[in-house]
Amino acid sequence: MPPKNKKKEADGAEDKFMRAARFGRVKNDLKMGFVGLPNVGKSTLTNLLAGAFHAEAANYPFCTIDPNMVQAIVPDQKFKYLANTWKPPSVVPAVLKIVDIAGLIRGAAEGAGLGNAFLSHIAAVDGIFHLVRTFPSDDIVHVDDTVDPIRDLETIQSELCLKDKEVLSKVVEKEKDRIRKEKQISRSSDPPLGEVFQSAYDKCMQLIESNTPVQTREDFSMGEVDVIREFGLITTKPQIYVVNMSKRNFLRKGNKWLPKIQTWVNEHGGGQIIPMSCEFEQELMDLQDDKEAQKAFIQQCEDEVKAMGLSGPGFAVKSVVPRLIRSGRQSLCLQSFYTAGPKEVRAWTIMKGTLAPQAAGVIHTDFERGFIKAEVANFDDFKALHKGEASMAKVKEAGKYRQEGKGYVMQDGDIVVFMHNVTASKKK
């Protein structure tokens, strides 16, 4: 069992992500989108997360005009263990859908650049990777000529908030129209707004006018959350700040901009910040077919770190790509359960809090409709007890194989067999 303080930290982090996702759609098929100025590394990073070159990464501000979606395989040691245990002919991992959205520029909310189209693409995703650039380059031109991530953060956040302000300017009259129809009163009348609606509107407007994402506020009531969800605001989406650094600064784990970025994020509601380097990740990926060359590259980077006089666990040289994928998935409150057998091992994606019948429905709608029970094993119990066998026999002998009913809340990493019975409707 983890230490109490660590468990509190983990619970706090989970609560934070649940709060961030409360305004979103309740679906298993959710998407993250990369948002940022042109030439900050969005297409390159999208390619890296997908493990293949799915987007055209070119030094041109609008090279990605239509949103380009890829599927990133979710790094999952539990799934890998099950696949290695059963060794089936079919292995299907969980994936995270990621959209590479073309770069915004100042004035996008008024249509500058390709602003209106891009903002609609952002509205269509469920969470945001907000990417900023801190690396200088003569070859990769910055749309504002100089590298200044604080200015870039302000630009993007301002455009998103301006778009939300435009949306809010229309919701009051829309709500009054709804009240007029409901109460069957004349169009010229000015009905008072409900207390919950007015409170939700005022809090959102206060946040947006201070250039702060709506999702960062913690004290919305459930009634206000329901109202705000109907507004359709961009800044209600979970947001992760990703900082694209030079390879050298990534290896030394810092540069002059990181503390300033941390301060800016804290002043705008807080959020997770992930420093990384597309330069480092690209060099590492280019060697993925040659494991010895990859090891040599990592060793070379570790030698560079030692030459800088830096040491310790905090300066370990490793890819950040798995962390990005897991963080994106966590921000959307997604988790996995597994089905495992001699024919297939598969990871299925569901939202946290999903009940067993709805999880069964992810596999097939008949499984939910005819749900009887779920036979469940905890992954850790299976790993500790199965003694190398591709079977649940030892788990059952130890009394760790459970039967759960319709009210069971699925847990991350459950290994499940769903029992169901659907009879065809009788012919008339």
C-alpha positions in Angstrom: 0.0 0.0 0.0 1.4 3.4 -0.9 2.3 5.9 1.9 -0.6 8.0 3.1 0.8 11.2 1.8 1.5 9.7 -1.6 -2.0 8.3 -1.7 -3.4 11.8 -0.8 -1.3 13.3 -3.6 -2.6 10.6 -6.1 -6.2 11.2 -4.9 -5.8 15.0 -5.2 -4.4 14.6 -8.8 -7.4 12.4 -9.8 -9.8 14.9 -8.2 -8.2 17.6 -10.3 -8.6 15.7 -13.5 -12.2 14.8 -12.7 -12.9 18.5 -12.1 -11.3 19.4 -15.4 -13.3 16.9 -17.3 -16.7 17.6 -15.7 -17.8 19.9 -18.5 -17.0 17.3 -21.3 -19.0 14.8 -23.2 -19.6 11.4 -21.5 -18.1 9.2 -24.2 -15.3 6.6 -24.5 -14.1 8.0 -27.8 -12.6 11.3 -26.8 -9.9 13.3 -28.5 -7.0 15.6 -27.5 -5.9 18.4 -29.8 -2.6 20.3 -30.2 -3.1 24.0 -30.0 -0.4 26.7 -30.5 1.1 29.2 -32.8 2.5 28.1 -36.2 6.0 26.5 -36.2 6.1 25.5 -32.5 6.3 21.8 -33.2 2.7 20.6 -33.3 2.9 18.4 -36.4 6.3 17.0 -35.4 5.0 16.1 -32.0 1.8 14.6 -33.4 4.0 12.4 -35.6 6.1 11.4 -32.6 3.0 10.5 -30.5 1.6 8.4 -33.3 4.9 6.7 -33.9 4.6 7.4 -37.6 4.7 10.4 -40.0 1.0 11.0 -40.3 1.2 14.8 -40.7 3.1 17.0 -43.1 5.6 18.8 -40.9 6.9 21.7 -42.9 8.3 25.1 -42.2 5.2 27.0 -43.3 2.7 28.6 -41.0 -0.4 26.9 -42.4 1.0 23.6 -43.7 -1.7 21.7 -41.7 -4.9 23.3 -43.0 -7.3 20.5 -42.1 -7.2 18.9 -38.7 -5.1 15.8 -38.9 -6.0 13.0 -36.6 -3.8 10.2 -35.5 -4.1 7.3 -33.0 -1.3 7.1 -30.3 -0.9 3.7 -28.7 -1.3 4.0 -24.9 1.9 2.8 -23.1 0.6 0.1 -20.7 2.7 -2.4 -18.8 -0.3 -4.3 -17.6 -1.5 -4.9 -21.1 2.0 -5.9 -22.3 2.2 -8.4 -19.4 -1.2 -10.0 -20.4 -0.2 -10.2 -24.1 3.1 -11.8 -23.2 1.3 -14.3 -20.9 -1.4 -15.4 -23.4 0.7 -14.8 -26.6 -2.5 -14.7 -28.7 -2.6 -14.2 -32.5 -4.5 -10.9 -32.0 -3.3 -8.1 -29.7 -5.2 -4.9 -29.6 -3.9 -2.0 -27.4 -5.8 1.1 -26.2 -5.3 4.2 -28.2 -5.6 8.0 -27.7 -6.9 10.0 -30.6 -4.9 13.2 -31.2 -5.8 16.0 -33.6 -3.0 18.2 -35.0 -4.8 21.6 -35.4 -3.2 24.2 -37.6 -1.6 27.2 -35.9 -3.5 30.1 -34.5 -2.3 33.7 -34.7 -3.2 36.9 -33.0 -6.7 38.0 -34.2 -7.9 34.5 -34.9 -11.1 35.1 -32.9 -11.9 37.9 -35.5 -11.0 35.6 -38.4 -7.3 36.5 -38.9 -5.2 33.8 -40.6 -7.5 30.8 -40.8 -8.8 31.7 -37.4 -12.5 30.8 -37.5 -12.0 27.4 -39.0 -9.2 26.6 -36.6 -11.3 27.7 -33.6 -14.1 25.4 -34.7 -11.6 22.5 -34.9 -10.5 23.3 -31.3 -14.2 23.3 -30.3 -14.5 19.7 -31.8 -11.8 18.1 -29.5 -12.3 17.2 -25.9 -9.0 18.3 -24.4 -6.1 20.5 -25.3 -2.3 20.1 -25.5 -1.2 23.8 -25.4 2.2 23.7 -27.0 4.7 26.6 -26.7 8.2 26.9 -28.1 11.3 28.0 -26.2 14.0 26.9 -28.7 15.7 29.4 -31.0 16.3 28.5 -34.6 17.4 30.3 -37.8 15.8 27.6 -39.9 12.3 27.5 -38.3 10.8 31.0 -38.5 8.6 32.2 -35.6 5.4 33.8 -36.7 6.2 36.8 -34.5 9.9 36.8 -35.5 11.2 36.3 -31.9 10.9 33.4 -29.4 8.8 34.5 -26.4 6.6 31.7 -24.9 4.9 34.1 -22.4 3.8 36.3 -25.3 2.7 33.1 -27.2 0.7 31.8 -24.1 -1.0 35.2 -23.9 -1.8 35.2 -27.6 -3.4 31.7 -27.6 -5.2 32.1 -24.3 -6.6 35.5 -25.3 -7.9 34.1 -28.6 -9.6 31.2 -26.9 -11.1 33.5 -24.3 -12.2 36.0 -26.9 -14.1 33.2 -28.7 -15.7 32.2 -25.5 -16.7 35.8 -24.8 -18.4 35.8 -28.2 -20.3 32.7 -27.3 -21.3 34.1 -23.9 -22.6 37.2 -25.6 -25.3 35.1 -27.2 -26.3 32.6 -24.4 -28.3 35.2 -22.4 -30.7 36.0 -25.2 -31.0 32.3 -26.1 -31.9 31.5 -22.5 -34.5 34.3 -22.4 -36.0 32.9 -25.7 -36.3 29.5 -24.0 -38.0 31.0 -21.0 -40.5 33.0 -23.2 -41.4 29.8 -25.1 -41.7 27.8 -21.9 -43.9 30.4 -20.2 -45.7 31.4 -23.4 -45.0 35.1 -23.0 -44.4 37.7 -25.7 -41.1 38.2 -27.5 -41.0 41.8 -26.3 -41.0 40.8 -22.6 -37.7 40.7 -20.6 -38.0 37.6 -18.3 -35.6 37.3 -15.4 -32.9 34.7 -15.7 -32.8 31.8 -13.2 -30.5 32.1 -10.2 -28.3 29.2 -11.3 -28.0 30.4 -14.9 -27.1 33.9 -13.8 -24.5 32.7 -11.3 -22.9 30.3 -13.9 -22.8 33.1 -16.5 -21.3 35.7 -14.1 -18.5 33.3 -12.9 -17.7 32.3 -16.5 -17.6 36.0 -17.7 -15.3 36.9 -14.7 -12.8 34.2 -15.6 -12.8 34.9 -19.3 -12.4 38.6 -18.9 -9.3 37.8 -16.7 -7.9 35.6 -19.5 -8.3 32.5 -17.3 -9.8 29.1 -18.5 -13.2 28.4 -17.1 -12.2 24.8 -16.2 -9.7 26.0 -13.7 -12.3 27.2 -11.2 -13.1 24.6 -8.6 -16.3 25.9 -6.8 -18.9 25.5 -9.5 -22.1 23.8 -8.2 -23.4 20.8 -10.0 -26.3 22.9 -11.3 -23.8 25.5 -12.6 -21.8 22.7 -14.3 -24.9 21.5 -16.1 -25.6 25.0 -17.3 -22.0 25.7 -18.4 -21.8 22.4 -20.3 -24.6 23.7 -22.5 -22.7 26.9 -23.2 -20.1 25.0 -25.3 -17.1 27.1 -24.2 -13.6 26.2 -25.5 -11.9 27.0 -22.1 -14.0 24.4 -20.3 -11.8 21.7 -21.9 -9.0 20.1 -19.9 -5.7 21.7 -20.8 -2.0 20.5 -20.5 0.8 22.9 -21.2 3.6 21.3 -23.3 7.0 23.2 -23.5 9.1 22.4 -26.6 12.7 23.0 -25.6 16.1 22.6 -27.4 17.7 19.2 -26.9 20.5 20.7 -24.7 18.0 22.4 -22.4 15.9 19.3 -22.2 18.9 17.3 -21.1 19.8 19.8 -18.4 16.1 20.0 -17.4 15.8 23.7 -17.6 16.1 27.1 -19.3 15.3 30.7 -18.6 11.7 30.4 -19.7 10.5 27.5 -17.5 10.1 29.4 -14.2 8.4 32.2 -16.1 6.0 29.7 -17.8 5.2 28.2 -14.4 4.4 31.6 -13.0 2.2 32.5 -15.9 0.3 29.2 -15.6 -0.2 29.7 -11.9 -1.5 33.2 -12.5 -4.0 31.8 -15.0 -5.7 29.1 -13.0 -2.9 26.6 -12.8 -2.3 23.4 -14.7 0.1 20.6 -15.6 3.3 21.6 -17.4 5.3 19.0 -19.4 8.7 20.1 -20.7 10.0 18.1 -23.6 12.1 18.4 -26.8 11.0 17.5 -30.3 14.6 17.6 -31.3 15.6 14.9 -28.8 12.5 12.8 -29.4 12.9 12.9 -33.2 16.6 11.8 -33.0 15.5 9.0 -30.7 12.6 7.9 -33.0 14.8 7.9 -36.1 16.8 5.1 -34.4 13.8 3.0 -33.4 14.6 0.2 -35.8 18.1 -0.1 -34.4 18.0 -0.8 -30.6 21.8 -0.8 -30.2 22.0 2.6 -31.9 19.2 3.9 -29.6 21.1 2.7 -26.6 24.3 4.4 -27.9 22.4 7.6 -28.4 21.0 7.6 -24.9 24.5 6.9 -23.5 25.8 9.8 -25.5 23.1 12.0 -24.0 23.9 10.8 -20.5 27.6 11.6 -21.1 26.6 15.1 -22.1 24.6 15.5 -18.9 27.5 14.3 -16.8 29.8 16.7 -18.7 27.5 19.5 -17.5 28.1 18.5 -13.9 24.5 17.2 -13.5 23.6 13.9 -11.9 20.8 12.1 -10.0 17.4 10.6 -10.9 16.1 14.1 -11.9 18.5 14.1 -14.8 17.7 10.7 -16.2 17.6 10.6 -20.0 14.3 9.2 -21.4 11.5 9.9 -23.8 8.6 12.1 -22.6 6.2 10.7 -25.3 4.7 8.0 -23.0 4.1 10.6 -20.3 2.4 12.9 -22.8 0.0 10.1 -24.0 -0.8 9.0 -20.5 -1.4 12.6 -19.3 -3.7 13.3 -22.2 -5.7 10.2 -21.5 -5.8 11.0 -17.7 -7.0 14.5 -18.4 -10.0 13.1 -20.3 -10.7 10.7 -17.4 -10.2 7.6 -19.5 -9.1 4.2 -18.3 -8.8 0.6 -19.5 -10.2 -2.8 -18.8 -8.9 -6.0 -20.4 -10.3 -9.1 -22.0 -7.7 -11.9 -22.3 -7.8 -15.3 -23.8 -6.0 -17.6 -26.3 -7.4 -15.8 -29.3 -7.1 -12.2 -28.3 -5.8 -9.8 -25.6 -7.5 -6.4 -25.9 -7.5 -3.2 -23.9 -10.9 -1.4 -23.9 -11.3 2.3 -23.2 -14.0 3.6 -20.8 -14.5 6.7 -18.7 -13.8 6.6 -15.0 -17.0 5.8 -13.1 -18.4 3.6 -15.9 -20.7 0.8 -14.6 -20.2 -2.9 -15.6 -23.2 -3.0 -18.1 -22.0 0.1 -19.9 -18.5 -1.3 -20.1 -19.9 -4.5 -21.6 -21.7 -2.3 -24.1 -18.3 -1.0 -25.4 -17.6 -4.5 -26.6 -21.0 -5.0 -28.1 -24.4 -3.4 -27.5 -25.9 -6.9 -26.9 -23.6 -7.4 -24.0 -25.1 -4.3 -22.3 -28.7 -5.1 -23.3 -28.5 -8.7 -22.0 -26.0 -8.1 -19.1 -26.2 -10.8 -16.4 -22.9 -10.3 -14.5 -19.2 -9.5 -14.8 -16.5 -12.0 -13.8 -13.6 -9.8 -12.6 -10.0 -10.3 -11.6 -7.8 -7.5 -10.4 -4.6 -7.3 -12.5 -2.3 -7.3 -9.5 -4.0 -10.4 -8.1 -3.6 -12.2 -11.4 0.1 -11.3 -11.7 0.8 -12.5 -8.2 -1.2 -15.7 -8.4 -1.2 -17.2 -11.9 2.3 -18.8 -11.7 3.0 -18.4 -15.4 -0.3 -20.0 -16.5 -2.4 -18.3 -19.2 -5.4 -19.1 -17.0 -7.5 -17.7 -14.2 -7.5 -21.1 -12.4 -5.0 -20.1 -9.6 -6.8 -16.8 -9.1 -10.1 -18.7 -8.6 -8.5 -21.1 -6.2 -7.3 -18.1 -4.1 -10.8 -16.7 -4.0 -9.8 -13.6 -5.9 -12.0 -14.1 -8.9 -15.2 -12.1 -8.3 -18.7 -11.9 -9.7 -20.0 -8.4 -10.0 -23.5 -7.1 -10.8 -25.1 -4.1 -12.6 -24.0 -1.6 -9.9 -20.2 -2.4 -10.1 -18.0 0.6 -10.9 -15.2 -0.6 -13.2 -11.7 -0.1 -12.0 -8.6 0.7 -14.1 -6.9 -2.6 -15.0 -9.8 -5.0 -14.4 -9.6 -8.3 -16.3 -13.2 -9.1 -17.2 -15.5 -11.7 -18.7 -19.0 -10.5 -19.2 -21.9 -12.9 -19.0 -24.9 -12.0 -21.0 -28.1 -13.4 -22.6 -30.0 -11.7 -25.4 -32.9 -13.6 -26.8 -34.3 -12.7 -30.2 -37.7 -11.0 -30.1 -40.5 -13.4 -31.0 -41.8 -13.2 -34.5 -45.4 -12.1 -34.8 
